[in-house]
Amino acid sequence: MPIYEYKCPNCGKFEVLQKITEENLKECPKCKEQGKSVPVEKLISESSFVLKGTGWYETDYGSKSHSCSSGKSCGCKGHCNH
């Protein structure tokens, strides 16, 4: 199950483990326990992985580099415009 982030104007940011098919939260669960009805906003979270460097796909799939028309070996699989 994915973890979703929400923002409450009173409590700040919090995370909720929900099924994809579940509806978004409309009220803050903490505030609701205290008898308050405070609307929340669903946030778009940053991704949990980072792709760094040039050619990460080249090393992941084990393809071989070639010699481009420029005489350089750039690993572009023949799709470069040198």
N, C-alpha and C positions, 0 to 999 in steps of 0.2 A: 504494500500500500504506500502511496506517495505521501510525503509530508508537505503540507501547505502552510504558507505564512499569511497571517492576518495582522492588521493594525487597529488597535482600539485607541480612541482619543484619550481615554483615562489611563489604561494599563500599559500602552505601548505595543511593541511587536510581540507576537506569540506564534507558536507552531502547533499544528493539529494534524494527527495521523488520520487520513480519511480515504475511503474508497473513491475511485475515479467517478463512479456513478452517483455518489452522494451529492446533495445540493450544497452550495457554498453556505457558510455560516452567515447569519444575518445579524446576530447579536453576540456580544462578548460573553463567553461562558463564566468568567470570573465576576463580572459586573452583574450577570443574571443571578448568580448565587447570592449576591448582596441585595437582590430585589430591584436592581436598576435595569433598564432596557437601553443599552448603548449599542448603536449600530457599528459594525466593523467593516473594514475595507480589505479585500483580498489583494495581496501583493504579488508581484511577479518576482520570483527569486532569481538570484544569480545561479548560473550553472555550477555543478559540482566538479567539473573537470576543465582542464585547460589544455589547448593544443598549442605547443610552442615550437618555434623554429620553422625553417623552410623544409618542405619535403617530408613531413611526418608520415604522409600516406605512402611514400616510397619505401620507407623502412618497414612499415607495418605490413605491407603486402609483398615485400621481397622482390619487387620488380628490378630489372637491370637498367642502368642508365645507358644512353647511347651517345654517339658523337653527332652533334648538331651541325648544320651547314656552316656555322661560324667556327667550327673546329673545337668547340668547347664541349665538355661532358657535363651537361646541366641536369640530367635526370628527368627531362620533361616528356619522355616517351614519344618524341617526334612531333609534338604539338606546339613547339615554340616558333616564334617569328624572328629568329636571329638572321 
